[in-house]
């Protein structure tokens, strides 16, 4: 599955951006945020080829309004290469910067009157995730195969590292915006939030992320 998916994505690369859309995020059926994302393929800031994911999610159904805006670059092996992440939170605005070195991702968090840095061992397979941003799960899904395997998950905003298990369960029936759908089902297990269910279409595009333990669903807006 993974080899054919990468081949398909590379064939699509001539028409960049590869994908862009909007995820509607609901908790207990109540809309809490919308996330706009754009995925493109091409030359990265470090000069190598890879993918760039720019995403912005706005939590504005409660106060204070919080906007999270990471720009993540991954190389041709889908390893996280660089990260620039702006956190617009009036209580504690911050900028997070990340860069891949030899087997490590160095993360620097700069906030008001404070700066912290940590190095995280990546191993051969790693992904950058966030419990409040959902588009980056597409990179975890790309790494999944029919046999369960381990993946290093790095959460820069929390300065945390976890080992998760990913598995491609194949095409399954689900719903998308309340309509029946047949999508590729990937699970990411071992997170603090429990198992995360990621759904892709037959072109490898992110369609839905579900976190049952939080009663949260991020679904692609129809037509986006």
Order of alpha helices (4+ residues) and beta strands (2+ residues): alpha-beta-beta-beta-beta-beta-beta-beta-beta-beta-alpha-beta-beta-beta-beta-beta-beta
